[in-house]
Amino acid sequence: GDRPKIHQGPAMMLVGLVAVGLLASATTVVAAASFETVVAAARFECSRNDTVKNEGCCSSCYFDTVGVPTIGVGFNLQRSDARSTITAYGYNFDNILRACHGGGLQCTRCQAVAPPNGISLKTALSIFDRTAYAEATSCVSGWFTTGWRPPPIVTAALVDMAFNMGCAGVKKFKMMKAMSTS
């Protein structure tokens, strides 16, 4: 329909930067998209559900763009808590990881029923909510100590950035943090 077409992952990072006023001119960063397009994209693409949609959901293990074994909604299987998280849901962590390393499986889109050596959609979403997305939300929430809160769309864009870059990655934006806490 009327949904703007822009690259979703980096666009959310850009929207976060624009939304907190760090970029003097969106046109210097977004050659193909107007400022209005970026702002319109934020209205449609900055929420928990949109992060899931942008990231995708894979029932089977696959290697992400930097070669990390991953499953579900971007759940890094090299995290220190990966084994305990996966086994807590009744899945065999070793079988999932072995299947990934054994064939470098491609993403099998999440479905209600888990494939062999994979996880179900329900499990993938639960892991996402309880781990990486909760961590990203906590990271961003920790910035706002003065009582001031940004508009929900700005918070959502920052959370999306923290999910994709990690809290440490987002914290490298010193000016953004300073502006968001002043």
Secondary structure, DSSP 8 states (H G I E B T S, - for coil): -------HHHHHHHHHHHHTT--S-HHHH-SSS-HHHHHHHHHHH-SHHHHHHHH--EEEEEE-TTS-EEEETTEETTSTTHHHHHHHTT--HHHHHHHHHHH-----B--SS--TTB--HHHHHHHHHHTHHHHHHHHHHTT--SS----HHHHHHHHHHHHHHHHHHHTT-HHHHHHHH-
